[in-house]
Amino acid sequence: MSQMSQETGATVAAGTRTETRGGSRLAPRAAAVLGLAALTAIGARISVPLPGTAVPFTLQVVAVLLSGLLLGRRLGAASQIAYLAAGVAGLPVFASGGGAAYLLGPTGGYLLTFPIAAAIAGVAAERPGLGRKALFGVLGLVAIHAGGIAWLGLTVGSGAAVVALRPFVLSDVLKLALALLIGVRLRPPVGRLLD
């Protein structure tokens, strides 16, 4: 066998291995994206109305932050885009149902920031240290509340929007702590599965 034939055979074999590896990564990545989208939907259904605000208490924020902490920037954001797409398609994945009109309601601003918040938290998945993970988690929370309060101000008035933030300050600290606790423990095995 000539040298050129051997090199061509090695190149084809290497290309086949790369394609197989790439194809074998697609299934776990898709499952992870859809799994975190489903977890966000479950978090939405755990909903408690709060007096004085149109924004209910839910566990969505935990799932959004976990999306980034476990899957990284791109896949974390993709999971939240999948979540929003399911809701816009009419599936009852939001706190009180589904449909595109839901995003025009008072909580639409919060929901639309979920992919951004997951991407921000996803930066932490790529960096060592609990302090950095906490920092990017806080920045993700800030993104959610900035978008949510801005939209809420447009739909129900700026005074009501500011009032809506108060009940969530302490609960969001607890949600972040829960997301960090789970994310730090599960990121290594999940990262190995997705790489």
C-alpha positions as CSV (number, residue, x, y, z in Angstrom):
1,M,0.0,0.0,0.0
2,S,1.4,3.4,-0.9
3,Q,2.2,6.2,1.6
4,M,-0.5,8.3,0.0
5,S,-3.2,5.6,0.3
6,Q,-2.2,5.1,4.0
7,E,-2.6,8.9,4.6
8,T,-5.9,9.0,2.8
9,G,-7.2,6.0,4.8
10,A,-6.1,7.6,8.1
11,T,-7.7,10.9,7.2
12,V,-11.0,9.2,6.3
13,A,-10.9,7.1,9.5
14,A,-10.2,10.2,11.6
15,G,-13.1,12.0,9.9
16,T,-15.4,9.1,10.6
17,R,-14.4,9.1,14.2
18,T,-15.0,12.9,14.5
19,E,-18.5,12.6,12.8
20,T,-19.4,9.7,15.1
21,R,-18.2,11.6,18.2
22,G,-20.1,14.7,17.0
23,G,-23.2,12.7,16.3
24,S,-23.0,10.9,19.7
25,R,-22.8,14.3,21.4
26,L,-26.0,15.5,19.8
27,A,-28.4,13.2,21.6
28,P,-27.2,14.0,25.1
29,R,-27.1,17.7,24.4
30,A,-30.6,17.7,23.0
31,A,-31.8,15.7,25.9
32,A,-30.2,18.1,28.4
33,V,-31.7,21.2,26.6
34,L,-35.2,19.7,26.6
35,G,-34.8,18.4,30.1
36,L,-33.9,21.8,31.5
37,A,-36.7,23.4,29.5
38,A,-39.1,20.8,31.1
39,L,-37.6,21.6,34.5
40,T,-38.4,25.3,33.9
41,A,-42.0,24.4,33.0
42,I,-42.3,22.4,36.2
43,G,-40.9,25.3,38.2
44,A,-43.5,27.6,36.6
45,R,-46.3,25.3,37.7
46,I,-45.2,25.6,41.3
47,S,-46.8,29.0,41.5
48,V,-48.0,31.0,44.5
49,P,-49.8,34.3,43.9
50,L,-48.5,37.2,46.0
51,P,-50.6,40.0,47.3
52,G,-50.0,43.4,45.7
53,T,-48.2,42.2,42.6
54,A,-49.1,40.5,39.3
55,V,-45.9,38.4,39.5
56,P,-46.4,35.1,41.3
57,F,-43.7,33.2,43.3
58,T,-42.4,30.3,41.1
59,L,-39.3,28.1,41.0
60,Q,-38.6,29.0,37.4
61,V,-35.5,31.1,38.4
62,V,-33.9,28.0,39.9
63,A,-34.3,26.1,36.6
64,V,-33.1,29.1,34.6
65,L,-29.9,29.5,36.6
66,L,-29.4,25.7,36.6
67,S,-29.7,25.7,32.8
68,G,-26.6,28.0,32.6
69,L,-24.7,26.4,35.5
70,L,-25.1,22.9,34.1
71,L,-25.1,23.4,30.4
72,G,-23.0,26.5,29.8
73,R,-23.9,29.6,27.9
74,R,-25.1,28.3,24.5
75,L,-27.0,25.2,25.6
76,G,-28.4,27.0,28.7
77,A,-29.8,29.7,26.6
78,A,-31.1,27.1,24.1
79,S,-33.0,25.4,26.9
80,Q,-34.8,28.6,27.7
81,I,-35.5,29.4,24.1
82,A,-37.0,25.9,23.8
83,Y,-39.1,26.6,26.9
84,L,-40.4,29.9,25.5
85,A,-41.1,28.3,22.1
86,A,-43.2,25.6,23.8
87,G,-45.2,28.3,25.6
88,V,-45.7,30.4,22.5
89,A,-46.8,27.2,20.7
90,G,-49.6,27.0,23.2
91,L,-48.3,24.3,25.6
92,P,-49.3,25.2,29.2
93,V,-45.7,25.7,30.4
94,F,-46.1,29.2,31.9
95,A,-47.3,29.8,35.4
96,S,-50.9,30.3,34.2
97,G,-51.0,28.6,30.8
98,G,-49.5,29.2,27.5
99,G,-49.8,31.0,24.1
100,A,-48.0,33.9,22.5
101,A,-50.3,36.4,24.1
102,Y,-49.0,35.4,27.5
103,L,-45.7,37.1,26.7
104,L,-47.6,40.4,26.3
105,G,-49.0,40.1,29.9
106,P,-47.4,41.5,33.0
107,T,-44.8,38.7,33.4
108,G,-43.7,38.6,29.8
109,G,-40.6,40.7,30.5
110,Y,-39.4,38.2,33.1
111,L,-39.9,35.3,30.7
112,L,-38.2,36.9,27.7
113,T,-35.0,37.5,29.8
114,F,-34.7,33.8,30.7
115,P,-32.4,32.9,27.8
116,I,-30.2,35.9,28.6
117,A,-30.0,35.0,32.3
118,A,-29.2,31.4,31.5
119,A,-26.4,32.5,29.2
120,I,-25.0,34.8,31.9
121,A,-25.1,32.0,34.5
122,G,-23.6,29.8,31.8
123,V,-20.4,31.8,31.9
124,A,-20.0,30.5,35.5
125,A,-20.1,26.9,34.2
126,E,-16.9,27.6,32.3
127,R,-15.1,29.3,35.3
128,P,-13.7,27.7,38.5
129,G,-14.6,28.9,41.9
130,L,-17.9,29.2,43.8
131,G,-17.5,33.0,44.1
132,R,-17.5,33.5,40.4
133,K,-20.4,31.2,40.0
134,A,-22.4,33.2,42.6
135,L,-21.4,36.4,40.9
136,F,-22.7,35.3,37.5
137,G,-25.8,33.9,39.2
138,V,-26.5,37.3,40.7
139,L,-26.0,38.9,37.3
140,G,-28.5,36.5,35.8
141,L,-31.0,37.5,38.5
142,V,-30.4,41.1,37.8
143,A,-31.1,40.5,34.1
144,I,-34.3,38.8,34.9
145,H,-35.5,41.5,37.2
146,A,-34.3,44.3,34.9
147,G,-36.3,43.0,32.0
148,G,-39.3,42.0,34.2
149,I,-39.6,45.3,36.0
150,A,-39.1,47.3,32.7
151,W,-42.0,45.4,31.1
152,L,-44.1,45.5,34.2
153,G,-43.7,49.2,34.3
154,L,-45.0,49.5,30.8
155,T,-48.0,47.2,31.4
156,V,-49.1,48.2,35.0
157,G,-47.2,51.3,35.9
158,S,-43.7,52.0,37.3
159,G,-44.9,52.2,41.0
160,A,-46.4,48.7,40.8
161,A,-43.2,47.5,39.1
162,V,-41.0,48.6,41.9
163,V,-43.3,47.1,44.5
164,A,-43.1,43.8,42.6
165,L,-39.4,43.5,43.3
166,R,-39.6,43.6,47.1
167,P,-41.1,40.1,47.7
168,F,-38.5,38.5,45.6
169,V,-35.2,39.8,47.1
170,L,-34.9,37.2,49.9
171,S,-36.5,34.4,47.9
172,D,-34.2,34.9,45.0
173,V,-31.1,34.7,47.3
174,L,-32.5,31.3,48.4
175,K,-33.2,30.3,44.8
176,L,-29.6,31.2,43.8
177,A,-28.2,29.3,46.7
178,L,-30.2,26.2,45.7
179,A,-29.1,26.5,42.1
180,L,-25.5,26.8,43.1
181,L,-25.7,23.9,45.5
182,I,-27.2,21.6,42.7
183,G,-25.1,23.2,39.9
184,V,-21.7,22.8,41.6
185,R,-22.4,19.1,42.4
186,L,-23.9,18.2,39.0
187,R,-21.8,20.2,36.6
188,P,-18.8,17.8,36.5
189,P,-20.8,14.7,35.5
190,V,-23.1,16.7,33.2
191,G,-20.1,18.4,31.6
192,R,-18.4,15.1,30.9
193,L,-21.7,13.8,29.3
194,L,-22.0,16.8,27.0
195,D,-18.3,17.1,26.0
